[in-house]
Amino acid sequence: MKVLRFEDLVREGRIAGKRVFIRADLNVPQDDAGHITEDTRIRASVPCIRLALDAGAAVMVTSHLGRPTEGEFKPADSLAPVAKRLAELLGRPVELRSNWVGGVQVAPGQVVLLENCRLNKGEKKNDEALARKLAALCDVFVHDAFGTAHRAEASTYGIAAFAPVACAGPLLAAEIDAINTALAKPKRPLVAIVAGSKVSTKLSILEALAKNVDQLIVGGGIANTFMLAAGLPIGKSLAEPDLVPAAKAVIAAMQARGAAVPIPVDVVTGKRFAADAEATVKPAAEVAADDLILDIGPQTAAQLAAQLKAAGTIVWNGPMGVFEFEAFSHGTEVVARAIAASSAFSIAGGGDTLAAIAKYGIEKDVGYISTGGGAFLEVLEGKTLPAFEILGRRAA
């Protein structure tokens, strides 16, 4: 995928004195008092901002925060805490500007933060008039917010259509490169792990991956539905019996290509969904009517670990069981550590996946960790993200 890259523009000396508008993802969690509780996204955005400042640009940064009502400002929607934290990280003042759509005064070497862009009327619907106003603020638009790449909004898509120059920031460019490595030109075997509570939420992903991957590992409630499709008992476990035909179709599609969906051979069950529930390991064929399957068993985990060790590329989305409960966390841990130990290029995404990576401390052993959430899932579905489409078009 060919896009113009901000780093290349800087390297070519095309940024000095220019007005640079950076769409970042600074949507960070806060407590009830408005204090930021986790600042990963802010820290991840700093390199792009520093790159622009060091190149002598007049820098504007904006982001969404939460889900505000357009045109109705509330203090809880303000980026003020973000401006404070950004200033600390940059080691320089970061002024927060409100009502900025009509014009922004910013000098070369200065950075300002533009108040929550989702407060602007027409933002979510990508209103053309708003998009043109945003584009008029800058000489160069930099999209550096992969978490919003699946949304065609005024500050993510419309501005890219009308700005004099539109390019990908280092974060977005890294996502493009990782996705290309994992899905467009993967080293084989390509193994995908898709786990979660429901097949229905990830059916299109499973169907898309079934056309490309060599092994499709399913986990969580999704695995229970596939176990039903394989004729195995699942007791009172979470599953979607009405989607058994869809699961069978995915299995058949994989088999037709000489690929496979590994079905658990053993599981860890409990009688209730609770952290202190007694965990029992049993063969998959011996699940009782009152059992809840809450994890894969050790034999299954070992088999999957062996497949992951032999993989060329691994795509990981979702834990294998209820890893928040210690007794039912071992399947996810074995798989996570196998991914970390594998020589394969690995890309991981999704909230629960990131939580598992953090829990087992394997951040440095995963090839690329995507923070995109919904955008990551849409890429797995085979969709072309709006941000990629418009940046590709502008680069043509």
N, C-alpha and C positions, 0 to 999 in steps of 0.2 A: 504494500500500500504506500503510495507516494504522497507525502504531505510536506509542506514547507515547515522547517524546524527553527524555532527561535534561536537555539544555540548556533545554528549555521548563520543566521542573520547577524548575530553578535560577532561571530568569528570573521565575517566579511566586512565588519565595520559599518553596518547599515542602521545602527540603533542610536548613535550619539545624537543628542538633541531632539530625538523623536518623542512624541507622546505615545506611551505604551499602556494599553489597557489589558490587564491580566484578569481573566475569570478563573478564580481559584475555588477550591472546595474547603471552606473554613467552617463547615457545619459541625461544630464540636459540642459534646454534651456538657451541660452545666447543672449545678445543684439548684435547690430552691432559692438560694441567696444570689444566684447569678454568677457563681464562681466556676470557672472551667475545671472539669474533673479529669479530662484526658485531652491532650493537645497534639496528638500525632499528626492530624491533618494540617495544623498550623505549621508545625516544624517541617512537614514535607513540602510546604509551599514556599518556604524561605529561599531555597536555592534559585528558583526562577526569579524571585523578586530581587535578590542580590545580583544576579546576572544582569538584570535590566539596569539597576542602579550603578553598578560598576562600569556599565557601558555608556553611562552618561545620559540615560533616558529620564524623561519626566514620567513618573510611574503612578498609575491608578490601579487599585486592586479592588475587586468586589467579590462577593459570595452571597449565597443564600444562607439563612440560619432558621431552622425549624420550618414551620408551615404557617406563615403569617397571612392575614387577609390583605389582599392588594388594596393599597390606598388607605389602610387603617393602621397607623403606627401605634405599637404598644412597647413600653420599655423592655419587656421580655424578648422582643424581636430584634433588639439592637445589637449591632456588632461591636459595641463599646468594649466589652471584656476582651474580644478578639483583638481590637486595636491596641489595647494595653499589653497583651501577651506578645503580639507581633513586634511592638516597639522594644520589648525586653530582648527578644530573640535577635532582632536586627541591630540593637544597640544604637538606635536613633529614634527621634520622635515619629509617630505615625498618627497624623491628624485624621479624625473621623469626620467625613462630610455627609450632610443630609441634603435632600432635595437637589440632587446633583445632575439630573438628566438634562437640564437646560444649559449646563456648562460647568467646567471644572478648571480652576486656576491651579496649576502645579508647575514648578520650575524643574529644569534638568537637575538630576541628582536628588530630587525630593520624592517621597512616596506618601500618598494619601490613601486611606481606606474609604471606599464609597459604601454608604449604609445599605443594609440588606436589600439586594436587588429584587427580591420577590415582593417587596412593598410597592414596586412600580406597577401601575395599572397596565395590563396587557403583557406582562412578563411571561406568564405561563402559557398564554395562547400565541406567543411569538408574534405579537402585533407589529406589523410592518412599520408603522409610524414611529413606534418606540424603538424598534431595531435601528432605524435610520438615525435617530437622535443619538443612540449609543455609539454607533459607528462614527458619527461626526465628532465625537470627543477625542478620537485617537488617530494616529498615523499607522499604528500596528496593533492588531488584536491578537492576544495570546490565550489560547484555550489550554488551561493546565488543570482541569477538573474532571478527571475520568469518571468520578462518581455521578456526574451529570451528563455524561456523553450520550446516554440513551434518551435524553430529553431534548426536544426541539423547542427551546424557549428563546426569548429575545436576547438574553445575555450569553447564550451558548451557541445559538444557531443563526438567528437573524443578524446579529452584529457581524458574524463571520461572513455573511453574504455581502454586506455593504461596506465593511471597513476597507481602507486602501490596501492593506496587507493583512492576511489572516494566517496564523501559523499555530503549530503545536508546541506547548511548553515542554520542559524536560520530563515532567511526570506523565503527561499524556503520551509523549513520544516513547517513553519506556514501556508503557502499557501496549502500545501498538507493536513494538518490537517483540515483547514477550508473547503476545497473542499470535503473532506471525510465526514465531519459533515453535509454539506449542500446537497450533492448529493448521496453519497454512503450509508449513514445511517441516513437519515433525520428524524426528528421528524415531524409527520404529524399533520395537513395538510401542504403540501409543496406547496408554492405559488411562481410562477416565474413571474417576470415583464420583458418583452422584448419590448423595444421601440426603435424607430429610424426612419430614413426617408424612408427606403426601405425594403420591405419584402425580396427582392432578396438577400440582403446582410446577412440576418439572417434566411433564410428559413430552412437551415439544423439545426439550433439551435432550431427553433420552432418545427420542426418535431421530433427532439431528445427529447425535453422536453415534448412533447405531450404524450410520452410513459410512463412518470414517475410522472409528477406533478399533483396536485389536482385542482389547478386553474392556468390558463395561462393568465395573464393580458397583453394586448398589448396596445401600446401607440404611439403617433406621427403619421408619415405617414403610419406606419404598421397598426395602428388601422383603418385608413381610408380605406385601402384595405379590412380589415375584415368587416368593415361596408358595403362596396359594396357587399361582399359575403353574408351578412345578408339581402340584398335587400334594404338598406337604401341609401338615396341620399347624395352625398358628395360635390355637386357643382363643383368648379374648384380646389378642394383641391388636394394636392400631394397624389398620389396613383399609383398602378401598376395593372390596370385592367386585364392584361394578366395573373396575378398570383392569380386571384380570385379562380380558381379551386384548387390551392394549399392551399389557405386559407380555403376553404370549406373542404378540406381533413383533415386539422389540427383540425377544429371544430368537424368533424365527428369522428376523432380518439379520441378526448377528450370525446365526448358524449358516445362513445362505452365503455369507462372505468368508466362512471358515473361522469366524471369530466366536467369542463366547461371553455369556453373562454368568459368572460364577455364583452358584446358589449355595448359601450356608449349609455346611454339613453338621455343624453343632452350634448351639446358641446358649445364651445365659438368660435364664428366666427368673421372674419374681411373681409373687402372688398379688402384689399391689405396687402402684407407681409411687415409690417413696425412697428417699435416700437410705433409710434404715431397713428396707425390705431385704429378706434373705435371698441371696443370689445362688442359683442352682445351674450348673452346667449339665446339658443333656444333648443327646443326638437330635438333629433337626426333625427326625421322623417320630420322636417320642414326646413332643410338646403336648401337655395335658390341656383339657378343655378350659381349665381355670387359670392357665398360665399367661403371663405377659412376657413377650420376648423384648428384652431391654438392651441386649448387646449380642454381638457375634461371639461364638465360642473360641477357645484357644486353638483348636485344630483349624478352623476356618481362618482365623487371624494369621496363623503360620503359613497357610497356603497362599493367602493374599500377599503376605510379606515377601514370599519367594517370587511371586509374579512381579511385584514392584521392584525387587532387586534386579530383575532381568529386563526391566522396561528401558526404552530409549527416551520416552517422554511421558510425563505424568500430569494430568489435569485433575485437581482435587477440589471438590465442592461438597462439604458436609461431613459430619462425624458418623461413625459406624453404629453408635448406640447412644444411650443417655449418659454421656461422658461427664455431666455435671455431678452424677452420683458415683462415688468412688468404686462401689462394687460392680458398677456396670460401665466402667471407663476403660477397661483393659483392651478391648478390641480397637477402640480409637487410638489408644496409645501405641499399640503394636504397629498399626498402619502408619501413624504419624512418624514413628521412629524409623520405619522401613523406608518411607519417602525421604527422610533426612539422610539415611545411609546410602540411598541409591545414587548411582552415578548419572541417572537420567536427569534431563532438564525438567524441572517441576514448576508448575504455576498453580497457585492456590487462591481461592477467593470465597467470599461469603462470610457473614458475621460469625456463625458458629465455628467455621473453619479457622478463622483468625483467632478466635478464643482458644481453640485446641492448640494451635501453633504456639500461642503465648503460654498456655498451661504447661506444655512440655518443653518450652525453651528451645525450639528448633528454628527460630527466625532466620538465623544465618545459614541454615542448611537447606532452605527452600529456595529454588532458583529465582522465583519472582512471586511476591505476595501482592495480589491485587486488592485495592481498597474500594473497588467500584461497586460492590453489592449488586444492585439491579443491572447495572451496565455489564458486569462480568457475566451474569446469567444470560443476558441477551446475546452476548458474543457466543456463548456455548450453544445457544439455539441456532446459530448460523446467521443471525441478523446483522445487517450493516448498520452500525450506530449512526444516528444523525450527525454527530460531531465528526466522525470519520468521513462521512459522505461529503459534507460541505467543505471540510479542509482539503479533501482530495480533489474536489472540483475546483477550488480556488488555486490549487497548486498546478493544475493542468495547463 
